[in-house]
Amino acid sequence: MSDTHSRPLLSSDHVFSAAFFLVLLFLLYQAGRFIEPFLSAVIWAAVIVIVLYPLHAKILKLARGRRNLAAGVMTVFTLILVIGPAVLLFALLTAQVVDLFSAATEFVQSGRFVEVWNRVKTSSLGALLGHPALAELDIKSHLIKGLGDFSAGMAGQLGLLIKNTLLAILNLFIMLFVIFFFFRDGKTYASELTDILPFPKNHKQSIMEKLSNTFSAVLNGLFLVALLQGFLTAVGFFIFGVPFGIFWGFMAMIASLLPFGGTALIWIPGALYLFLKGSTLKAALLAVWGVLFVSTPDNFLKPLLIGRKAKLPTFFLFLGILGGINVYGILGVLFGPMIVTLLTAFIQIYREEYAER
């Protein structure tokens, strides 16, 4: 009998490998279940550490290589100058959401909407609304329904917000704990994670370089610009007297991530609000503010900051952002483009290793 027929189909090495990977997958699954309730805190901690790591490197040098001291200093710095203001802003935003919900509910129930609508019909906008193409649309009913849905949606979100307050506080402490260890040992974790990837060294370097470039491009070119536009929108609303400026500034930050419309979807209704109130001069000034200081910088800041770092077509970049937000929430701003980047990197590896052969 030949050696081929005498050789067993399953050797001890095959059995060991199968058992090993089954146990490994089971342990990874269990570990994932452990960390799932606090996954957002861990991810935000990682994002903060990556952003502040150049500063940590300088602090570590000043501390003469004492990692615990440097990590402790950076954790306190993060708490005071990053997390503290973010929590304060969140508290102010929550308070304005509550006030906005109350105002929207009272506006619909008191019948003041009818007064505003009659004022619109007698203003210069009345001719536009009387156009035959718009006359067939029951705009008034749609607006009333939209305001009602908005109030109902806000009520549901408020309940969810109050329910998750204790979880948010717990996540804050977990985030600080994770931030300390990521500052202290994060570089080691990243190196070990890269080493276990089953790819040649050149592919590992290519993947990590693309992820780093995409993260930097999205953070600098999208997130920081969105933060600036939201801040400027809130300042403009505060200066010219549009209420709930912090809330609308936050909404402008979200709208700035959209490929079409952007922050104009927020400051144009703000200018219309002032116009309908009779503050024509303030409405015009807010419109000028929106064009010059909010929307226009977006046209040159994003290309300047993103540059060619991400090496992704604009279409795929925004598709990744919008899809990421839909799946992962606000973290999708980072996750979406990075997943698209990983996909393109793996396609390139496939082409080099398999398709071309």
N, C-alpha and C positions, 0 to 999 in steps of 0.2 A: 504493500500500500504506500502511495506517495506521501511526502510530507504535507502536501496541500490538504489531502483528505484526513490526515491524522491531526491536523491543527484544530483546536476547538474554536467555535464561532465567538465565544465570549471568554476572554482570558481574565485572569485575576486583576490585571491592570484596568481592563474595561469596567469590571464590577466596582473596583475601588473608585475610579473616576466618576462613574455614575452616582455612586453613593455619596461621594464627596460633594458634588455639585448639587445634589438634592438637598443635603443637609445645609449647604451654604445658602441656597435659595430660601430654605425654610427660615434660617436665622436672619437673613436680610429682611424677609417679610415680617418677622416678629419685631425686629428692630424698627422697621418702618411704622408698625402699629404703635410702638412706644413713643416715637417722636412726632407722629402725625398731629396731635393736639397742639404742639408747640412749633410746628414746622415754619409758620410765618415768622415767629420770633427768631428762629435760627437763621432763616434766609435774610431777614433785615439786618441781623447782626453781621452776617457775612458781607452784605453790601456796604454797611458802614465801615467795617474794617478794611475792605478793599479800597474804599475811597480815601480813608485816612492813613493808609499804610505808609506812604512816603513820609508823613510827619512822624509816625511811630519809629521809622528807621533812624531819623535824626535824634529822637528822644533816646532810643536805645544806644546810640553812639555817645550821647552825653552821659548816660547812666553807666558807661563803660561795660556794656554787655550784660548788665544785670536785667534779665528778661522779666522777672517778677515786678521789679520796680518800674520799668518802662511800661509794661502792660497795665499796671495799677494807675500810673499817671494818665495814660491814654484813656482808660475806662472812666476816670473822674472827669477828664476833659470832655469826653463824649457825653456824659450825663449832663454836665452843666451847659455846654454850648451847642449841643445837637439835640439830644433827647428832651431836655428841659423845655427849650423853645417850641419843639414839635408838640409836646403835651399841652403846653399853654395855648398854642394855636388850635389844637384839636378841641380844647375846652371852649374857646371862643366860638369856634365853628359850630359846635354842638348847641351852644346857647342861641346862636343866630338861626340854626335850623328849627329849634323849638319856636322862636319868635315868628319866623317866616311861616311855619305851619299854622300858628294861631291867626296871623294876619290874613293868610290865604283863605282859611275857613271862614273868618268873619267877613271878608270881602265878598265871598260868594253868597253867604247866608243873609247878609244885611241888604242885599239888593243894590249895593253901590256899583256893582258891575254894570247895571243897566244905565246908571247915570254916566259912567265913563264911556259906554258904548254910544249913547246919544251925543256926547261931546265929540267923539271921533267922527260921527256921521255929519256933524255940523262944521267940522274943521276942514282943512285943505285935503285931508285924507279921505273925506267923504266922497269926493269925485272919483277917486281911485276905486273905492269900494263899490261905487255905483256902476262901474264898468260892466257891460253885459256878460263878460267872461266870469266875473266874480259874483254877479248878482244871483246867478243860479246856485252858488254855494251858500249854505247856511252857516256863515262864518261865526255868527253869534252863538249858535247852538254848539258848534265845535269848540269854541273858546270856553264856554261854560262847562262843557263835559271835560275838557282838558284840565281846567282848574280844579274840578271835582276829583278827577283821577289823581292829579298832583297832590291834593290834600290827603286823599286816602293812602297814596303811596308813602307820603311823608309820615303819616301816622304809623304805618307798618314798620318803616325804618326806625322810627323813634323807639318803638317797643323792642326791636332787635338790638338797638344801640344800648338801651338800659340793661337788657338781659346780658349783654356781653361785656359790661363794664368791669366786673370782677375778673373775668378771663383776661381782659386787656391789662389789668394791673399785674396779674400773675405773669403774663407774657413779658411785661416790662422788666420784672426782676430776672426772669430767665434770660432775656436778651442781654442784660448787663453781665450776667454770669458767663454767657457764651462769648460776649465781646472780649472779656478778659482773656479767656483761653485762646480765642482766635488771634488776638494780638500776640500772645506769648508763644503759641505753638502753630499758628496758622500756616506759616511757610513750610514747616515740616509736614503738616497734613497734606498740603497741596503737592509737595514733592512725592510723598508716598502714594497719593492717589494717581498721579501721573505715571509713576513707575509700574503700577499694576495693570495699566492699559495694555492689552495684547497687540500692540502695534510696533512697527519699527520706530526707531528713535526720531527719524525725520518726520514721520507722520504725527508723532506725539507733539513735537515742537510746532508743527504747522497748525494742529488743532488748538493748542494752547495760545498760540499767537493770534489766531483768528478770533478766539473767544475774548482775549484781552482787548483787541482792537475794537470789537463790536461793543463790549461793555463800556469802554472809554467813549466811543462815538455816541452811543445812546445816552449815556449819563451827561456828557458835556453838551452834545448837540440837541438833545431833545428834553431831558428832564430838567436841566438847569435853565434852559431857555423857557420851558413851560412854567417853571417856578418864577422866573423874572416877569413873564407876561401876566401871570396870575397876580403877582404883587402890584404891578403897575395898574392893572385893572381895578384892584381894590382901592388903591390910592386915588385913582381918577373918580371912582364912585363916591369915595369919602369927600373929596374936594368939592364935587359938584352936587352933592346932596342926594345921591341914590341910596336908599336904605339897604341894609344887609350886605354891606360891601365885602366882608370877609367871605361870606358864602359865595357871592358871585365871583369873587377873585378865585376861589377854589374851583368853581365851575369853568372859569376861563382857563385855568391851568389844565383841566381835563380836555376842554375844547381845543386847546392849542396843539394837542396830539393828533387831531384829525387832519387828513390831507386836504380837505376842502372846508371853507368857512372859517375854521379856526376861532380865534378869540372874537372875531366880528359877530359871531352868533350870540355873544354875551353883551358886548358894549353897545351894539346897535339897538337892541331892545331897551338898554338903559337910557340911551339918548331919546328914544321914542317915549319912554316913561316921563322924562322931564318935559318933553314937548307937549304931551297930553296934559300935564299939570299946569301948563301955561308958562313954563320957564324956558322960553325959546332960546335966549342967549346961552343959558347953561347947557341946553341940549346941543347947541352948535359947538360950544367949547368942548363938551365931552366927546363929540364926534371927531373933532380935530385931535384931541388927546388920544383917542383910540387909533386913529390913522397913523399919527406921527410917532407915538411912544409905545404903542402896544402891538399893532399889526406890522408896521413897516420893518422894525428890527428883525422880525422873524424871517424876512426874505433874504437877509445877508448873514445873520448870526448862525442859523442852522447849517447852511453850506460851508461857512467858515470853520465852525467847530467840528462838524462831522467830517468834512473834507472827503478823503478817499479811505479813511481808516476802516470803516465798516466793510468796504468792498462789496456792498450789496446794492442792487438796483433799488431806487427809491420806492418802486412799486412793492417789492418784496419786503422792504424795511417797514413800510406802513402796514402792509398786510400782516406781518408778524406782530406789530404793535397792537393793532385792532383785534386780531385773533387772540393774542396773549391776554389782553384786558378782558375779553369775553370769557376766557377759560380760567384765568388765574386771578382776576381782579387787578388792582393797581400794580401788583408785582409783575403782571404780564407785560408792562412797559419794558422790563428788562428780559423776562423769560422768552417772550415771543421772538424778538430778533436773535437772541442767542440760540434758540432751537433751530431757527431758519439757518443760522450760520453753521451749526453743527451738521445739519442736513446737507448743506452744500459741501462741507469738508468731507463728509463720509461718501458723498457721490464722487468727489474728486479721487478719494482713495480707491473706490471701486473701479473707477476708470483706469487708474494707474496699475492696480494689482490684478484685475480680472478682465475687464472689457478689452483692454489693449492687447491682452495675451490670447 
